[in-house]
Amino acid sequence: MMKATEAVAKRLGKLKPRVAIVLGSGLGFLADEVADPIRIPYRTIPGFPEPGVAGHKGELVAGKLEGVPVVVQAGRFHLYEGHPAAVAGLPARVFAELGVEVLIVTNAAGGVRRTFPGGTLMLIADHINLMWRNPLIGQPEPGEERFPIMHAPYDQELRTLAREVARDSRIPMEEGVYVALLGPSYETPSEVRMLERLGADAVGMSTVPEVLVARSRGLRCLGFSIITNPGAGITGEALSHEEVLAVSEQVARKVAVVVKGVLQRIK
């Protein structure tokens, strides 16, 4: 971790990011809106692999967004690519070492709640970790809690700001529980029914490792899911990754409006 942090800090120079933003599928354009960008390819950061999923770039982009110093992660590391949980959580550890105070995570997800059609924007209120992996296993890194409290993983104040921005911008936004599975296969109809009974509203294959690390370091977290499709068995329709990307891109502009509105209000 220290080598990765040193490599990033050297490139940032005097810039001290306050907010880190992890971009999910379809949100890559937000990195291009960062003012005076400093682009750091993953290949120049020790321990950062190249992303292997369509729609994910492989770079950190630092600068200012809505006047707030930020670092944007364009391309995340998924456990289903074969990475250990510690690798998926490595960027969050680097962000914490850089002095980041807020982590904003975004993702594409399937709808488990039956009233969530494709194209729904969901504010994450809580999550369920069914990846059976945790990036905090092993000896704690310096500055990390051994047993982080997870009673409020997604910051209530930030969620209130997000709801206010969505309301003022007339952007429909639901709120619910995100469940993370290991993947890479999509869920079966029986699995979706199981998740529904467990209390999940959306299902995906990311986000939780980063939030676990962030909370262990005391970062405040805010999360958004783009519901790209109803889960298997709800409508009987098949799904493809291309469809996921297409719907993500349609809703991504709304996510960007809310994220930028939150930045304006915490500035």
C-alpha positions, 0 to 999 in steps of 0.5 A: 500500500505504501508504494502505491500511496507514494506513487500517487502522492508524488504525481498529485504534488500539492493537490490534497483531495478531500473526496474520492469518487469510484466510477461504475459502468457508464460513468466514465465521462465524469472523470473528463469533467475534472478541472485541471486534471492529473491523470495517473494510469494504473500501470504506474501505480504499484499493486494496481492491476489493469481493469478487465471489464468493458466500460471501465478505464484504468486511471486515477484522475485528480483535480477539482470538481465543482470546486472541490479537490477530488480523486476519481477512480475510473475503473475498479477491481472486481473479485470475479476477475480473480483479484483478492479482496485486499486488491479490490480495497487497495484504492480506498486504502490509498485514498485514506492515506492521501487524506480523503474524507469522503468516498462516493461509490457508484455501480450498476446493479440488477433490481431485486425490489419488484417496483424497480424497473430498469433505469431506476436510480437508487441511493444506497442506504445499507448493504449485505455482503454475500461475497464471502470475502472481506478486505480487512482479513489479516493484520490491520493496516496502520490506522485501520480499526480491527473491528469497524462498526458498520451500523451506518456504513452510508453516511446519513448526512450525505444521504440527506444532501443527495435526496435534497439535490435529487428533489431540487433537480427533479430527479426521481431517486429511490433508496434501498439495500444493495447486496454484493455477490461474487459473480461473474455469473448473473443471478438465477431466478431462485437466487433473486427470490432468496435475495428478496427475502433477505431484504435486498433491493438491488444486487451487484458485484462490487462496491462493498470491499471499498466501503468496508476499507473506507469505514475502517479508516473513518471515511464517510461513504455515499453510494448510488446504484443504477438499476439496469434491469429487473433481476432474473425471473421477475420479467422473464427476459434475458440479460446481456452485459451490453444492455447493462452498459446501455442503461447505465449510460442513460441514467449516468447523467442523473447520477452525475448531477446528484454527485456534483450537487452534493459536492457543491453543498459540502464545499 
